Amino acid sequence: MRKIGNVWQGIEAGVSRSRRGLIILEEEGERVYRPRELIAAARRTARGLAKAGVGPGDRVGIMAQTTPGSVLTFLGCWALGAVAVPLPLPMRAVDPHSFMEQSRRRLEKVGAEALALPGDFIPMVEEMGEGFRLLAMEELKARGDLPPSPASRDDVALVQFTSGSTSEPRGVILTHGNVLANAAAIAEKVGVNSRDTVVSWMPLYHDMGLIGFLVTALSASCTLVLMSPQRFVADPSLWLRAVSEHRATITGGPNFAFALSTRVLRSGRAEGLDLSSLRLALNGAEPIDPAVLDDFVAAGAPYGLRPEVPYPVYGLAEATLAVTFPEPGRNYHVDHVSRRAIEDEGVAVPCEPGSADARGLVSLGAPLSGLELRVNRDDGSPAAEREVGEVCVRGASLMQGYWGDAAATAEALRGGWLHTGDLGYLAGGELHLVGRIKDMVIIGGRNLFPEDVERCAERVEGVRKGNAVAFGITTSRGRERLVLVGETRLSCPHAARETAQAVSSAVREEIGVPVREVVLVPAGTLPKTSSGKKRRFLCRDLYVSEKLAVVARSGASVIAGRG
């Protein structure tokens, strides 16, 4: 058996054992690539890239739509030994010039030789083309011999830009060995094989979509069914329909996707769905709300969804993707702890569920094979059981660093450990996250986590679930004040103002701290990353500069000079 030395060899070997290969769901129908056809098409694309002047080690920007052209370009890059650089597509309305400028900066940062994109897009982005070639994906086909990919496990396979939810996006450098190690660890943990069918709508420019589903599913011999994130956002029921119709065993998405799916299941639009084939629905990429999992299970039960299907996981781009997974086949576990003890003492003290002080935190499981995890105190020493600290990771799938950013690399990688910036604790060997170091708000000596405030606000009628952002503002007197910005579909100013006041009351009652100001904005206007994560710091900047489109306010302004 040939030793797997690079990502293409891993995918080629896996696809050759797949039952149905790859299925891409498009508006006009399904595009099916049987195993042999997919391998042949990827090789033709690799030859097309070579004919266009791309060589091993060259960086190729890929406008990562969920289309046959994008998928084949990724595979063709790896078959050729080139480096794939996924570029996101805007999920919300943005200034096209601003979006193109962001893409151009990323390509220039990594020294990209080419940008592959649909031919129809080329006239719109020609101004980006200085310094690199623009390649039409559908024309990247050529016949002839393709030499074996020269890439080794130590060569760079992928530059994956971070989401930019907490800072300017950075290019995470991943080798073929990093990607193979993480994909193999995922497959081993969840026990995937050729009998599995995986359905994903996650973007291919997101690590969960690209590594977690495309690379892992294909290299593990699964049948992979892809649909675009745009289609999911337009109609979340299409995800559940795809799971039902293709008898999917594995799927996944961020927490908000399950909240939207619950709405579909309760809406009366789910007639005929059968979710009984599912054995795992991965929930990751953003904080996980236990109530969302409970609601999803309850709403899905009449359609055959089993309670052990929701599968909360933890990972980040700097570790390629996955870090901790629970044991498959067991019900998700929620640890109920004292909010006050975490905030005041930094210790997760168990308490009774439903008590006023209780905070439910989902177990995210134990480290995958080839990875180590520890929680550090502020002084760098290992934290005790249930003591909150920074989550640190070490192992085979850790990034090589950030492209062209030695200072950020040195800050993140210290002594062989990746310092994630996430706060959490270990209980029984399993990880529980409580927030991020940078996001923490200190009010009256209490360490508040924005996620708690946001979940409380989103339970108020009139606030869009998954679309509230809490942050701290330091006043001119040096005191930190809590501000919350949330989306609403309400157009009546009076009703919106009452909703804002209700949010303020709910947070004070549940969390025990005052919100200095609640600002409601129109649906779709909160700043988010291309993968849908909240951009908390940008939202804060928009608040301070008074650039939010305000529907209603409650409370007093905290803008510098007025606090």
Rosetta blueprint (number, residue, H / E / L):
1 M L
2 R L
3 K L
4 I L
5 G L
6 N L
7 V H
8 W H
9 Q H
10 G H
11 I H
12 E H
13 A H
14 G H
15 V H
16 S H
17 R L
18 S L
19 R L
20 R L
21 G L
22 L E
23 I E
24 I E
25 L E
26 E E
27 E L
28 E L
29 G E
30 E E
31 R E
32 V E
33 Y E
34 R L
35 P H
36 R H
37 E H
38 L H
39 I H
40 A H
41 A H
42 A H
43 R H
44 R H
45 T H
46 A H
47 R H
48 G H
49 L H
50 A H
51 K H
52 A L
53 G L
54 V L
55 G L
56 P L
57 G L
58 D L
59 R E
60 V E
61 G E
62 I E
63 M E
64 A L
65 Q L
66 T L
67 T L
68 P H
69 G H
70 S H
71 V H
72 L H
73 T H
74 F H
75 L H
76 G H
77 C H
78 W H
79 A H
80 L H
81 G L
82 A L
83 V E
84 A E
85 V E
86 P E
87 L E
88 P L
89 L L
90 P L
91 M L
92 R L
93 A L
94 V L
95 D L
96 P H
97 H H
98 S H
99 F H
100 M H
101 E H
102 Q H
103 S H
104 R H
105 R H
106 R H
107 L H
108 E H
109 K H
110 V H
111 G L
112 A L
113 E L
114 A E
115 L E
116 A E
117 L E
118 P L
119 G H
120 D H
121 F H
122 I H
123 P H
124 M H
125 V H
126 E H
127 E H
128 M H
129 G H
130 E L
131 G L
132 F L
133 R E
134 L E
135 L E
136 A E
137 M H
138 E H
139 E H
140 L L
141 K L
142 A L
143 R L
144 G L
145 D L
146 L L
147 P L
148 P L
149 S L
150 P L
151 A L
152 S L
153 R L
154 D L
155 D L
156 V E
157 A E
158 L E
159 V E
160 Q E
161 F E
162 T L
163 S L
164 G L
165 S L
166 T L
167 S L
168 E L
169 P L
170 R L
171 G E
172 V E
173 I E
174 L E
175 T E
176 H H
177 G H
178 N H
179 V H
180 L H
181 A H
182 N H
183 A H
184 A H
185 A H
186 I H
187 A H
188 E H
189 K H
190 V H
191 G L
192 V L
193 N L
194 S L
195 R L
196 D L
197 T E
198 V E
199 V E
200 S E
201 W L
202 M L
203 P L
204 L L
205 Y L
206 H L
207 D H
208 M H
209 G H
210 L H
211 I H
212 G H
213 F H
214 L H
215 V H
216 T H
217 A H
218 L H
219 S H
220 A L
221 S L
222 C L
223 T E
224 L E
225 V E
226 L E
227 M E
228 S L
229 P H
230 Q H
231 R H
232 F H
233 V H
234 A H
235 D L
236 P L
237 S H
238 L H
239 W H
240 L H
241 R H
242 A H
243 V H
244 S H
245 E H
246 H L
247 R L
248 A L
249 T L
250 I E
251 T E
252 G E
253 G E
254 P L
255 N H
256 F H
257 A H
258 F H
259 A H
260 L H
261 S H
262 T H
263 R H
264 V H
265 L H
266 R H
267 S L
268 G L
269 R L
270 A L
271 E L
272 G L
273 L L
274 D L
275 L L
276 S L
277 S L
278 L L
279 R L
280 L E
281 A E
282 L E
283 N E
284 G L
285 A L
286 E L
287 P L
288 I L
289 D L
290 P H
291 A H
292 V H
293 L H
294 D H
295 D H
296 F H
297 V H
298 A H
299 A H
300 G H
301 A H
302 P H
303 Y H
304 G L
305 L L
306 R L
307 P L
308 E L
309 V L
310 P E
311 Y E
312 P E
313 V L
314 Y E
315 G E
316 L L
317 A H
318 E H
319 A H
320 T L
321 L L
322 A E
323 V E
324 T E
325 F E
326 P L
327 E L
328 P L
329 G L
330 R L
331 N L
332 Y L
333 H L
334 V E
335 D E
336 H E
337 V E
338 S E
339 R H
340 R H
341 A H
342 I H
343 E H
344 D H
345 E H
346 G L
347 V E
348 A L
349 V L
350 P E
351 C L
352 E L
353 P L
354 G L
355 S L
356 A L
357 D L
358 A E
359 R E
360 G E
361 L E
362 V E
363 S L
364 L L
365 G L
366 A E
367 P E
368 L L
369 S L
370 G L
371 L E
372 E E
373 L E
374 R E
375 V E
376 N E
377 R L
378 D L
379 D L
380 G L
381 S L
382 P E
383 A L
384 A L
385 E L
386 R L
387 E E
388 V L
389 G E
390 E E
391 V E
392 C E
393 V E
394 R E
395 G E
396 A L
397 S L
398 L L
399 M L
400 Q L
401 G E
402 Y E
403 W L
404 G L
405 D L
406 A H
407 A H
408 A H
409 T H
410 A H
411 E H
412 A H
413 L E
414 R E
415 G L
416 G L
417 W E
418 L E
419 H E
420 T E
421 G E
422 D E
423 L E
424 G E
425 Y E
426 L E
427 A E
428 G L
429 G L
430 E E
431 L E
432 H E
433 L E
434 V E
435 G E
436 R E
437 I L
438 K L
439 D L
440 M L
441 V E
442 I E
443 I E
444 G L
445 G L
446 R E
447 N E
448 L E
449 F L
450 P H
451 E H
452 D H
453 V H
454 E H
455 R H
456 C H
457 A H
458 E H
459 R L
460 V L
461 E L
462 G L
463 V L
464 R L
465 K L
466 G L
467 N L
468 A E
469 V E
470 A E
471 F E
472 G E
473 I E
474 T E
475 T L
476 S L
477 R L
478 G L
479 R L
480 E E
481 R E
482 L E
483 V E
484 L E
485 V E
486 G E
487 E E
488 T E
489 R L
490 L L
491 S L
492 C L
493 P H
494 H H
495 A H
496 A H
497 R H
498 E H
499 T H
500 A H
501 Q H
502 A H
503 V H
504 S H
505 S H
506 A H
507 V H
508 R H
509 E H
510 E H
511 I L
512 G L
513 V L
514 P L
515 V L
516 R L
517 E E
518 V E
519 V E
520 L E
521 V E
522 P E
523 A L
524 G L
525 T L
526 L L
527 P L
528 K E
529 T L
530 S L
531 S L
532 G L
533 K L
534 K E
535 R L
536 R H
537 F H
538 L H
539 C H
540 R H
541 D H
542 L H
543 Y H
544 V H
545 S L
546 E L
547 K L
548 L L
549 A L
550 V L
551 V L
552 A E
553 R E
554 S E
555 G E
556 A L
557 S L
558 V L
559 I L
560 A L
561 G L
562 R L
563 G L
